[in-house]
């Protein structure tokens, strides 16, 4: 019933807000004559929109991608932060040999518009209505979302407009950039306000809390967990970050149990407008087949180590790949007739630059060949987290209704993620023993979450392909634990980083941030291009924002780090 009500709400909301995305002035938050006015919309309608648009910031919009960029590969406008981060960290394929040509100033327009004209504009319109009605928990949720959103905007762009975007009814068409550090500070204060509102006694609770169902103890823990994320993010530039992090851990008021994860459930109710399926499912589970390529680096890493999560993460449509199990095929996999580039061989990579055994049909980082008719052959997303199909060695082609039908999740703040935060802070403190313990806790929670996710969702009925407890223990204690114990400190960082990337599959923001913070793992697959340009440290400002806001000057390049990134000029692997 909850999903039905939610779908009906989104359907009504989609129709009411259909005319709000045509303006070209990115930060012009004046009234649109075709859109709802505050007195027409109501607080609950605004909060519904705020919650959904917030998730779209990370997952993008499958409808947009399908209509405009289906099977284009690389960075597609409207992908959301998760896809962009996964591309750059080899979690999914990046289609393009040169970073600067793949990520241009036109690519982030949708994310910028959604943040300012979508989420923040609705928060500013809703807040006075909620204050007048004493609906303080509506405000608390909006404050939490605003904090999470603005932290992410800093993480991807660096300095961005914030303090001048809206001042009550006053309009500023050229808001100045605020420093990323000042925005982080402001978001910590905003989270304190959110916690106070979660602990208040409002006139009424939200009609639709899509995250916690109006459980405000969980909201408080989520707010404190977001603070933990902030402190880890800026540990390189904040001498008090470790003490602040430890104080929250000591309080126990943060996400510790997977049941309390801050995530969004995609109900898979409909593929029509509004499409409520997980966006990555909508892009890949099509009649023409998968629209994206998975990462050879990640699939090889998980396959060669018998990672117990691999059948949940990836679904194979074929048992063999040209060059590995079957003859090379120029039409379907052009590189199967090519030799590895020298810099791949020098880095210890060989045939995996193109093809992998066991039917894992993906692409190497930066492979920019054309799009052959391989949509019904490529490996694609499995059950977790997008609600696809579980890999039971059936090797059947996917369809628009395969597996769980898109009944997936978007992980934002998780219990396993907190364990990896603890591991990072311990490693930064030189305590590799505690780091190992926290990493193992995170892996254990990740595996358990992935296994439990399949229960109740469509897919394979053959449970013999699910990993046994013995197989899981072997993976954790031998494959991961023994390697960690035998490694030097850099090697230990590599193990933690690889496990961090694997556990966060589907969430590209956290691996992208981790990689810039630490420079690990050093085991990442190189770009196919020997000289791909400098790794992206922050995104260009969107072209539309630069053209319409006189206070924004475009960056000279994308090598400028965000304020918390004090690492050398480029991570180890380009």
N, C-alpha and C positions, 0 to 999 in steps of 0.2 A: 504493500500500500504506500509505503514511503516513496518508493521509486515512481509510482504512478502519480502521486501528488506533485513530486518534484518535476516530472516531465510536463505535467499540465502547467505548472508555474513557469517553466522555461519556455513553453510554447506561447503562452500569453505574453510573456516578457519579450520574447523574440519579435513578435508582431508589433508590440508597442514601441520597441526601440529600433525598428528596422531603418529608420530614416536618419539616424544620428551619426553616420560615418562618412558623409559626403563632403564635409568642409575640408579646406586645405590649410587653414591656419592652425598649426598644431596645438598651440596653447590658448587659442581663443575659446574661452568657456562661456561665451554669451549664450543667451537663450536661442534655441532652435525652434522656429515656429511649427515644425513638423514633429517635435519630440515632446515627451511628457514634461509638464512643468511640475515643480515640487508639490504644489497643492493638489495636482491631479494624480501624482504617482503614489504617494504614501511611503512611509518609512520601510515597510516590508518589501515593497517592490524594488526600492533602491537597494536594499541589502541583498536581495536575490541577485540583482545585476552585478553588484560589487563582488560578490563571492564567485560568480561564474567568470566574469572578466578577469579576475585575479588569477584563476587557474589557467585561463587562456593565455595569459602572459608567459606561462611556462610551457604549455603544451601546444600553443598555436591553434589553428583552426583547420580541421581536415577539409572542410568545404572549400575554403580559399585555395589550399594547396592543390586539391584535385582539379579545380576549375582553371587554375592559372599555371601551375607548375608540376603537374603530375608527371612522375618519372623523369624529372629534370636532373635529379641528383644534386649534390652539393648543397649550398645554402639556398633555400627557397623562402621568399618573403612570406611572413605569416607563420613560420615554423615555431616560433617561441624560443625562449632562452634555453630550454632543455636540449632541443635538437642542436642548436648552435654549439653549446658546450660539449655535447657528445661527439660532434664532428671533429672538433679541434683536439679532443683527447683520445681519438681512435676507438671510441666505443661504438660508433657507427661510421660508415664511410664518408669521407669528405671528397666530393667530386671537384677537383681543381688542383692544378699543379702549383699554383702560386697563391699564397695566403691573401695577398693584397687584391688579387683579382677575384677571388672567391667571395670575400667579405668587403663589399663596397658601401658607399654612403647611402645608397638607395635601399639597402637590404633591411634596415631596422626601422623603417617608417611605421610599419604596423605595430611593432612593440611600443614605440614611442607614443603613437596615437592612443593605443589602448591604455597605456599607463596614465597619461595626462587627461585626455578627453573622455576616457572611459572610467577607469577606477577612481582616480582622484577627483574628477569632476562630480561623479555621483556621491562620493563621500562628502564633499563640500556642500552639495545640495541636500543630502539627507540629514546631516548633523544638526542644523537648527530645528528641523522638524522633530527629530528625536529628542533634542533637549527640551523643546516645548512640551512634548508628551511624556517626559521623564522616562524615556526608553533607553536607559543608560547602558544596557548590555548590547543593544544594537550598536551604540557608539563604540563600546569596547571592541567588538569584532572588527568594526571598520578601522579603528586605531591599530589593531594588531596587523590587519592586512596592509594598511598604509606603511607601517614599519617594515614589514617583510618586502613589500614592493620597492620601497625607496632604497633599501639595502641592496637589492638586486640591481636596480638601475645604476647605483654607484659601482657595483662589481663589474658591470659590463661597459659602462661609459666613462666612469671616473666622475669628474665634477659635472653636476646636472642642475637644472633649475629646481628649486623647492620653495624657499621662503617667500618668494614673490609670485608664485603661480596664481594664488587666489587670496585676496584679503577681504573676506566678507563679500559684499556686493561689488566691491571695487575691482575693475578689470585692468590687468597689466598685460599688454600684448607682446612685451619684450622682457620677460623675466630674466634676471641675471642668473649666472651659474653660481651655485653654492659649492664650497669645497666638499669633497667626499667625506673628509674627517668630520666636518661640522654636521653633515647629515647623519652620520653614524651616531654622533653624540645626541642629536635631537631625537633619533629613533629610540635610543635607550630611555629617554624621558617619556616619550610617547608610550612605550611599553609599560612604564610605571602607571601612567594614566589608564591604560587598558586594563591592567590588573585591578586597579581601584574600581573600575566600572564592572568588571566581572564579579567582584565581591559586593556589589551594591544590591539594593532592593528596588528593582524597576517597577514601573506600572504594568509592564507586560514583557514577556520574552519574545524573541523573533519567531515568526510563524515557520520559518525555514532556516535552521542552522545546518548547512550541508556538511559540516565537518564533525561536530561533536553532539548534535542533537540536544543542545541546550544543557550540556553538562559543563558547568563553569569551573569546577575543580580541574577538569582537563584543559580548559582554556588557559587557566593560570599556569599550569605546567608547561603548556605550549609556549606561552609568553616568556617564561624563564628559559626554556630551551632555545628560543630565538636569541635571547641574550647570550647564551652559551656560544651560539654560532657567531655572534658579533665579536665576542672576546677571542675566539679562535681565529677569526678572520684577521683581526688587527693585532695579533700577538707579536708581530715583528716590529710594530711601531708604538706599542702601548706597554709601558713597564708595569702597569697595574693589571694587565689582562689576566695573568695567571692567578693572582689572588682573587680577582673578581670571579673568575671561572670556578675556582675551588670553593668559594663561598656558596655559590648556587648548588654545587655538587653536595656540599655538606648539609645543605638545607633539605635535600631530598625532594624538593619541589620542581621537578622537571620530568620529562618523558623517560621512564625507565622500562615500561612494559610495552610490547608491540601492540597490545590492544588499545593503547592510548596514542598511537602514532597520529600525527597531524597529516591527513591525506584526504584526497577527494575521490569519491566513488563515481565512476561513470556508469549510469544505469543501463546502457545498451538498449534503450527503449525504442529507438527509431533511427533510421539512416536518413530520414527526410528532415527538412528544416523545422526546428533546429536539430542538428545531428548531435545526439546525446551520447554516442559511442566514444570510446577513447580515440582521440584524433589520430594516433599512430596506427590504430587498427583501421580506421577509415581510409587512410592513405595506402595501406598495404594489402588489405583483404578486399581485393577488387576482382572483377571478372577477368581482367587482363593480367592479374597477378600482383605481386609485390611491387610497390612504387619506390622502395628504397633498397640500398645494399647494406648488409651488415658488415661489420669490421672483421677482416681476416685476422688482425692482431688479437682481438678479444676472443674470437671463436677458437683460434689455435691455442691460446693460453688456457682456456677452459677445457678444451678437448684433450690436450696432452697431459693435463693434470687430473683428469677424471673428476672435474668439478661437479658435485651433485646437483647443481642448479642449471646445468646446461640444457637439459631437455625442457625445462620450464621457460628459459629465456629465448630459445631459438627453435624454430620449426623448419625442418628440412623437407623440401618438396621432391628431392631426388637423392638417390643413394650414392651418386658419384659426380665428380666435377671433371670437365675436360682437362686432361693432363694428370689427373689423379683418379685412377680407376677406370677411366674410359679414354679413348683417343682424343688428342687435342682437336679443337674445333674453332676455326677462324671466325665463323659467323657468330657463334654464341659466346666465345671467350677468346678474343683476339690474342691476349697476352699468353695463352696456353702454348703458342708457337714461338714465343720470345724467350730470350735468356734474361736472367735477373740483371738489373743494372749493377755496376761495380760497387757503388756505395752501399747497396743492399748486402752484397757478399761481404764487404768489409765489416759491416755491422753484425754479421752472423745470421742474416736472413737469406733464404734461398728460394726454393720453389714457392714458398708461401707468399711471395710478392704478388702472386697471381692466383694460385689454386691451392686448396686444402683437401686432404683426404676425407673420407667418410661422409661425403655429400654436403659439406659446409661450403656453400656457394656464396661467396661474398666478394669484397674488393679490398685492395690495399689502400693505405692512407694516401690520398692525393691522386688516385687513379682517375683519369678523365677521359677514358675512351667513350665512344658513343653508346647509345642504348640499344642493345640487340634485343631480339624477341625472347628474352629469358625470364619474363615476369612470373611464369609458372614453373620456374626452375630454381630461382634464387632462394636462399635461406631467408626467412623473415622472422618477425617477432613471434614468440610462442605465447603460452598462457600468461606468463608474468612479465611485465605488469599490465599489458594492454588488453587482456581478455581474448587472446588468440587461441591457437590450437597447441595442445601438448604433443611433443614429439615421441611417438610410440613406434618408430621405424615403419610406419605405414607408407611413407613417401608418396602421399596423395597430394594432388594440386589443391591449393586453397580456393575458397570461394567467398563471396560477400557475407556468408552466414557461418563460416567455419568456426569451430571451437566455441569460445564463450561469447561470440557475437559483439565483442568490444566492451564487455562488462569488466573493464579494467580499473586501475587506480593510478593516481598521481601521487607519488610519495614526496612530501615536502620536509617534514621534520619527523625523524624516526628514532626508536630506541636503539637500533643497531648503529644509526648515525651518531648518536651520543657516545656510544662505546668507541667508535673510531675517533671522535673528538678527544676523548680521554687518552687514547693511544697516542695521538699526535702531540698532545700537551706533555705526556710523559716522555716521549722521544725527544722533544725539544728541550726537556729538562735533563736529558741524559740518563733517564731511567728506563732502559730497554726491557727490564724484567716486568715492570708494571705495564709497559706498552704491549708486550706480548700477551699478557693476561687480558687486557682490554680488547685487543684485536681479536683474540679467540672468542670473547663474549660477543663481539659484533658479528663475527662469522656465524656463530651458532644461532644467533637471533635471526640473521638474514636467511639462513637455510631453512629454519623452522617457519619463517614467514612465507617464504616461497612455496614450501610444501603445502602449507595450510591453505594457500591461495587457490590451489586447484580444486579443493573440496567444494562441491556445490556448483561448480562451473562446468559448462559443457566441454567436451574434449575426449580424450582417450578413456575407455573403460578398462584398459589393460593396466592394472597397477603393478605388474611385474617390472615395468620400466622405471618405476619410481625408485630412488636410491634407498638401500637398506641402511639401518643404523650402523652396521659394521662398515659399510662403504663411506658413510659420513665421517665416522671416527678415524678411518684410515686417511681420508683426505685432510682432516684437520690436524691430526697428531703427527702424521708422517709427511705428507706432501707439503703442508704449510709449516707446521711446528718444527720439523727437523731442518728444513731449509732456513728458517728464521734463526734457529740456534747456531747453525754453522756459519752464518754470514757475519761480515764486519758491519759497522754501523750503517754505511751506505747501503749494503745489501739488505739489512733489516728494514731500512726505509723503503727499499724497493718492494719487499714482501708486503709491508703494510699498505703501500700505495696501490699495488695491484689488487689486493683484497678490498681496499676502499672503492676502487673503480668498479670491481665486479659487483659488490654489494649494492652500489648506487645505480645499477643498470636501470635506465629509464629517466634518471635525473642527471642532466648534464651540467647543471650549475655547480654542484658540489665537486665533481672531479676537475672541472675547469679551474675553480678557485683553489683546490688543493694543489694542482700542478703548478700554478703560479706562486703559491705560498712556499712550496717546498722544492720544486724542481724534480720531484720523483713521481712515477718510476722512471729510471733511466733505461728501462727495457722497452720503451715504446718503439713501435715500428717507424722508421724514417718515412718522410714524404718520398714518393716515387721520383719527384723532381730533385736532382742533386742540389740545386740552389733555389729553394722555394720562397725565398724572402724570409723576413723575420717573423717569428711566431707572434700572433695577435695578443698584445698585452691589454688593450682596451679597444672597443669598437669606435669607428667613426661616428660622429653625430649624424643623424638622419639628414639627408639632403633637404627635405622639406622644412625641417626645423631650422637649419642654417639659413635657408632662403627667406624665411618668414620672421625670424627673430633676430633683430639687429644686435642683441647682446651675446649671440653665440657665433664664435669664429671656428671654422673647421680646423681640426687637428692637422698638423703637417704630415703625420703618418700614424700608424696604429701600434707603434712601439712604446707609446707613453704608458707607463704602468699606473694603476690606480693607487691611491694613497697608501694602502696597506701592503703593497708589493714592493719590497726593497731588495729583491733578488737580483742577480747579475742581468746583463742586458738581454739574455735569451735563455730559456730553459735548455736542457741538455739536448733534447731531440727536436729538430724542426719537422 
